[in-house]
Amino acid sequence: MATLRGVLGQSVPAITTLTDVYTVPASKTATFKVIATNTDPSVSSFRVSVAPAGAADTLEHYIAYDVQIDANDTGATVTVMAQAAAVIRCYSANGAMAFTVTGLEQDA
């Protein structure tokens, strides 16, 4: 059984643009959390969605929605499990948010 542990994806999305950060590879499952770091000196907010099989964005996919994050601070989502082809998408209200998907990916 092949397992990958660590950083699975990273991105700094453009302002108010929902951006694919990580896709679970075929024949894999992933257990992960998303870390958001606000690099701006002002309070902002972020969103994180998990789209099964890469489905188009809908409200039920969100695990974090307009979560406030202080200036120059970091926040994280709960730990989530996803199946092959799930897409983790992130959104930054200020365009100065760095996202890191960290966790483990293993054979399904």
Backbone as JSON, one array per atom type, in Angstrom:
{
  "sequence": "MATLRGVLGQSVPAITTLTDVYTVPASKTATFKVIATNTDPSVSSFRVSVAPAGAADTLEHYIAYDVQIDANDTGATVTVMAQAAAVIRCYSANGAMAFTVTGLEQDA",
  "N": [[0.85, -1.18, 0.0], [0.78, 2.06, -1.03], [1.67, 5.1, 0.43], [1.4, 8.6, 0.87], [2.6, 11.18, 2.78], [2.28, 14.43, 4.14], [2.66, 17.62, 2.62], [0.1, 18.15, 0.38], [-0.92, 19.89, -1.46], [-0.67, 23.34, -2.56], [-1.54, 26.82, -2.69], [-2.03, 30.24, -3.73], [-4.7, 31.83, -4.14], [-6.17, 34.08, -6.55], [-7.78, 37.19, -5.73], [-11.03, 36.76, -4.46], [-11.54, 34.39, -5.97], [-12.5, 31.19, -6.52], [-10.46, 28.45, -6.26], [-8.92, 25.51, -7.53], [-7.03, 23.48, -5.44], [-6.08, 21.0, -4.7], [-6.4, 17.72, -5.95], [-7.71, 14.58, -5.31], [-5.93, 11.77, -6.23], [-6.67, 9.2, -8.74], [-7.79, 6.0, -7.64], [-7.08, 6.43, -4.99], [-7.43, 7.52, -1.54], [-7.84, 10.33, 0.6], [-6.85, 11.86, 3.62], [-7.08, 14.82, 5.23], [-6.26, 18.25, 6.14], [-6.92, 21.74, 5.75], [-4.86, 24.5, 5.74], [-4.99, 27.9, 6.26], [-3.39, 30.93, 5.65], [-3.31, 34.23, 6.43], [-1.74, 36.72, 4.87], [-1.93, 39.4, 4.91], [-2.09, 42.73, 6.35], [-4.63, 43.2, 7.34], [-7.83, 42.16, 8.64], [-9.49, 39.35, 7.21], [-11.33, 36.94, 5.19], [-11.98, 33.43, 4.49], [-12.77, 30.6, 2.34], [-13.43, 27.09, 2.02], [-13.93, 24.32, 0.0], [-15.02, 20.94, -0.65], [-15.32, 19.04, -3.31], [-17.01, 16.32, -4.37], [-15.86, 13.96, -6.72], [-15.04, 16.03, -8.38], [-17.17, 17.74, -8.85], [-19.28, 20.49, -9.94], [-19.22, 23.63, -8.2], [-21.16, 23.84, -5.26], [-23.24, 24.84, -2.48], [-23.36, 22.78, -0.5], [-20.87, 21.6, -0.52], [-19.08, 22.99, 1.03], [-16.74, 23.21, 3.69], [-15.77, 25.19, 5.15], [-16.81, 28.5, 5.38], [-16.67, 31.77, 4.56], [-15.0, 32.27, 6.79], [-13.68, 34.15, 9.31], [-10.46, 35.58, 9.54], [-7.76, 36.75, 11.35], [-5.48, 39.55, 10.84], [-2.36, 38.73, 9.46], [-2.41, 36.05, 10.42], [-3.11, 32.54, 11.11], [-5.32, 29.91, 10.2], [-7.18, 26.81, 10.44], [-8.91, 24.04, 8.91], [-11.2, 21.47, 9.99], [-10.24, 17.99, 10.22], [-10.59, 16.1, 7.29], [-11.93, 13.5, 5.23], [-11.58, 12.22, 1.93], [-12.63, 10.85, -1.23], [-11.27, 9.29, -4.24], [-10.74, 11.52, -6.95], [-12.0, 13.69, -5.77], [-12.13, 17.22, -5.35], [-10.36, 19.78, -3.81], [-11.06, 23.0, -3.05], [-10.18, 26.45, -2.71], [-10.74, 29.79, -1.45], [-10.16, 33.21, -1.25], [-10.91, 36.21, 0.36], [-9.36, 38.49, 0.2], [-7.22, 38.09, -1.52], [-4.72, 37.7, -0.54], [-4.05, 35.38, 0.75], [-2.58, 32.4, 1.76], [-2.82, 28.98, 1.04], [-2.51, 25.7, 2.31], [-2.74, 22.32, 1.76], [-2.6, 19.64, 3.78], [-1.73, 16.33, 4.78], [-2.57, 12.86, 4.47], [-2.3, 10.54, 1.83], [-3.54, 7.64, 0.45], [-3.66, 4.25, -0.92], [-6.8, 3.26, -2.22]],
  "CA": [[0.0, 0.0, 0.0], [1.57, 3.28, -1.14], [1.14, 6.21, 1.23], [2.12, 9.87, 0.79], [2.29, 12.03, 3.92], [2.88, 15.75, 4.09], [1.96, 18.65, 1.85], [-0.56, 17.58, -0.79], [-1.16, 20.96, -2.41], [-0.54, 24.71, -2.07], [-1.98, 27.83, -3.65], [-2.4, 31.6, -3.32], [-5.7, 32.19, -5.15], [-6.47, 35.48, -6.83], [-8.86, 37.73, -4.91], [-12.4, 36.26, -4.67], [-11.56, 33.38, -7.03], [-12.45, 29.82, -6.03], [-9.33, 27.86, -6.98], [-8.56, 24.13, -7.22], [-5.73, 23.41, -4.79], [-5.64, 19.6, -4.65], [-7.34, 16.7, -6.42], [-7.32, 13.24, -4.85], [-5.65, 10.95, -7.42], [-7.44, 7.97, -8.98], [-7.46, 4.83, -6.8], [-6.55, 6.89, -3.7], [-8.25, 8.3, -0.62], [-7.0, 11.31, 1.3], [-7.27, 12.42, 4.9], [-6.33, 16.07, 5.17], [-6.82, 19.5, 6.62], [-6.47, 22.88, 4.97], [-4.33, 25.59, 6.56], [-5.08, 29.19, 5.57], [-2.55, 31.94, 6.28], [-3.59, 35.58, 5.94], [-0.48, 37.46, 4.83], [-2.29, 40.81, 4.81], [-2.2, 43.38, 7.66], [-6.03, 43.45, 7.65], [-8.69, 41.0, 8.82], [-10.12, 38.9, 5.97], [-12.05, 35.68, 5.35], [-11.68, 32.41, 3.49], [-13.7, 29.5, 2.13], [-12.84, 25.84, 1.55], [-14.94, 23.33, -0.39], [-14.58, 19.61, -1.08], [-16.27, 18.66, -4.35], [-16.88, 14.91, -4.75], [-15.68, 13.69, -8.15], [-14.8, 17.26, -9.11], [-18.46, 18.35, -9.21], [-19.36, 21.96, -9.94], [-19.35, 24.2, -6.87], [-22.47, 24.05, -4.64], [-23.1, 25.16, -1.06], [-23.14, 21.62, 0.37], [-19.46, 21.18, -0.57], [-18.23, 23.83, 1.88], [-16.4, 22.84, 5.06], [-15.49, 26.49, 5.77], [-17.44, 29.51, 4.52], [-16.47, 33.13, 5.08], [-14.38, 32.19, 8.11], [-12.84, 35.33, 9.55], [-9.08, 35.31, 9.96], [-7.1, 38.0, 11.72], [-4.32, 39.98, 10.08], [-1.12, 37.98, 9.68], [-2.72, 34.92, 11.29], [-3.33, 31.27, 10.45], [-6.45, 29.12, 10.65], [-7.21, 25.49, 9.81], [-10.18, 23.33, 8.9], [-11.22, 20.17, 10.65], [-9.7, 16.92, 9.38], [-11.61, 15.62, 6.35], [-11.55, 12.39, 4.35], [-12.17, 12.34, 0.6], [-12.4, 9.75, -2.16], [-10.61, 9.6, -5.51], [-11.29, 12.56, -7.83], [-12.52, 14.84, -5.03], [-11.32, 18.41, -5.57], [-10.36, 20.73, -2.7], [-10.99, 24.35, -3.61], [-10.03, 27.5, -1.72], [-11.17, 31.13, -1.85], [-9.66, 34.26, -0.37], [-11.61, 37.49, 0.16], [-8.43, 39.59, 0.0], [-6.18, 37.77, -2.48], [-3.43, 37.63, 0.17], [-4.18, 34.21, 1.6], [-1.87, 31.21, 1.29], [-3.48, 27.76, 1.48], [-1.75, 24.47, 2.24], [-3.47, 21.09, 2.06], [-1.64, 18.72, 4.37], [-2.36, 15.13, 5.28], [-2.05, 11.65, 3.89], [-2.96, 9.99, 0.65], [-3.2, 6.22, 0.41], [-4.43, 3.44, -1.86], [-8.2, 3.04, -1.82]],
  "C": [[0.89, 1.24, 0.0], [0.89, 4.41, -0.38], [2.03, 7.43, 1.05], [1.67, 10.7, 1.98], [2.97, 13.37, 3.74], [2.01, 16.74, 3.34], [1.41, 18.01, 0.57], [-0.82, 18.63, -1.87], [-1.02, 22.32, -1.77], [-0.98, 25.68, -3.15], [-2.16, 29.17, -2.96], [-3.39, 32.09, -4.37], [-5.81, 33.69, -5.35], [-7.67, 35.91, -5.98], [-10.23, 37.23, -5.39], [-12.54, 35.26, -5.82], [-11.44, 32.0, -6.4], [-11.47, 29.04, -6.9], [-9.1, 26.42, -6.56], [-7.16, 24.1, -6.62], [-5.19, 21.98, -4.8], [-6.76, 18.71, -5.15], [-6.84, 15.34, -5.95], [-7.11, 12.37, -6.1], [-6.57, 9.73, -7.53], [-6.91, 6.85, -8.1], [-6.84, 5.2, -5.46], [-7.68, 7.44, -2.84], [-7.3, 9.26, 0.07], [-7.66, 11.72, 2.6], [-6.42, 13.67, 5.07], [-7.0, 17.17, 5.98], [-6.24, 20.61, 5.77], [-6.06, 23.98, 5.93], [-4.37, 26.86, 5.72], [-4.25, 30.2, 6.35], [-2.83, 33.29, 5.62], [-2.3, 36.38, 6.02], [-0.69, 38.96, 4.76], [-2.38, 41.43, 6.21], [-3.63, 43.75, 8.05], [-6.77, 42.14, 7.85], [-9.31, 40.64, 7.47], [-10.92, 37.63, 6.25], [-11.68, 34.73, 4.23], [-12.8, 31.39, 3.42], [-12.92, 28.29, 1.67], [-13.99, 24.91, 1.2], [-14.27, 22.03, -0.8], [-15.65, 19.1, -2.03], [-16.06, 17.19, -4.73], [-16.8, 14.77, -6.27], [-15.54, 14.96, -8.98], [-16.07, 17.97, -9.55], [-18.36, 19.87, -9.21], [-19.67, 22.44, -8.52], [-20.82, 24.36, -6.45], [-22.26, 24.25, -3.14], [-22.82, 23.95, -0.18], [-21.7, 21.13, 0.38], [-18.58, 21.91, 0.45], [-18.02, 23.25, 3.27], [-15.97, 24.08, 5.84], [-16.06, 27.55, 4.83], [-17.38, 30.87, 5.19], [-15.98, 33.13, 6.54], [-13.45, 33.38, 8.27], [-11.47, 34.9, 10.05], [-8.38, 36.64, 10.19], [-5.92, 38.31, 10.79], [-3.11, 39.14, 10.45], [-1.31, 36.79, 10.62], [-2.98, 33.68, 10.44], [-4.54, 30.58, 11.05], [-6.44, 27.8, 9.91], [-8.61, 24.91, 9.87], [-10.09, 22.1, 9.78], [-10.57, 19.15, 9.71], [-10.84, 16.31, 8.57], [-11.05, 14.43, 5.58], [-12.26, 12.57, 3.02], [-11.75, 11.17, -0.28], [-11.67, 10.24, -3.41], [-11.42, 10.6, -6.32], [-11.94, 13.72, -7.1], [-11.56, 16.02, -5.24], [-11.49, 19.35, -4.38], [-10.11, 22.1, -3.32], [-10.94, 25.37, -2.49], [-10.33, 28.87, -2.33], [-10.68, 32.11, -0.8], [-10.37, 35.57, -0.67], [-10.65, 38.63, -0.17], [-7.33, 39.31, -1.03], [-4.79, 37.68, -1.87], [-3.43, 36.47, 1.16], [-3.43, 33.04, 0.97], [-2.55, 29.98, 1.88], [-2.54, 26.57, 1.3], [-2.66, 23.32, 2.63], [-2.43, 20.1, 2.55], [-2.37, 17.5, 4.92], [-1.73, 13.89, 4.69], [-2.96, 11.13, 2.8], [-2.54, 8.52, 0.59], [-4.08, 5.48, -0.58], [-5.83, 3.2, -1.32], [-8.45, 1.59, -1.55]]
}
